[in-house]
């Protein structure tokens, strides 16, 4: 009976670690997406600035 309890505890610990890793991965994906959207916005702004001053890229 005692081994069964230990097995359940280990399983619970593994599931908790897996959830934590998935949460961290979601945060990293969101940061990458946020960064890529921001850099795309910067490129659009730069190209519009260059159009105003007559410089073509």
C-alpha positions in Angstrom: 0.0 0.0 0.0 2.8 2.4 0.8 4.5 1.9 -2.6 1.2 2.9 -4.3 1.1 6.2 -2.3 4.7 6.9 -3.4 3.9 6.1 -7.0 0.9 8.5 -6.9 3.1 11.2 -5.4 5.8 10.7 -8.1 3.1 10.9 -10.8 1.7 14.1 -9.3 5.2 15.6 -9.2 5.8 14.7 -12.8 2.5 16.2 -13.9 3.3 19.4 -12.0 6.7 19.7 -13.6 5.1 19.1 -17.0 2.5 21.8 -16.4 5.2 24.2 -15.3 7.2 23.5 -18.4 4.2 24.0 -20.6 3.4 27.3 -18.9 7.0 28.5 -19.4 6.9 27.5 -23.1 3.6 29.4 -23.5 5.2 32.5 -22.0 8.2 32.1 -24.3 6.0 31.7 -27.4 4.0 34.8 -26.4 7.2 36.8 -26.0 8.5 35.7 -29.4 5.2 36.6 -31.0 5.1 40.0 -29.3 8.6 40.7 -30.3 8.0 39.7 -34.0 4.9 41.8 -34.2 6.8 44.7 -32.7 9.7 44.4 -35.1 7.2 44.2 -38.1 5.7 47.4 -36.8 9.1 49.0 -36.6 9.8 48.1 -40.2 6.6 49.6 -41.4 7.3 52.8 -39.5 10.8 53.0 -40.9 9.6 52.5 -44.5 7.0 55.2 -44.1 9.6 57.5 -42.6 11.9 56.9 -45.6 9.0 57.6 -48.0 8.4 61.0 -46.3 12.1 62.1 -46.8 12.3 60.7 -50.3 14.7 57.8 -49.5 13.9 54.5 -51.2 15.0 51.2 -49.7 
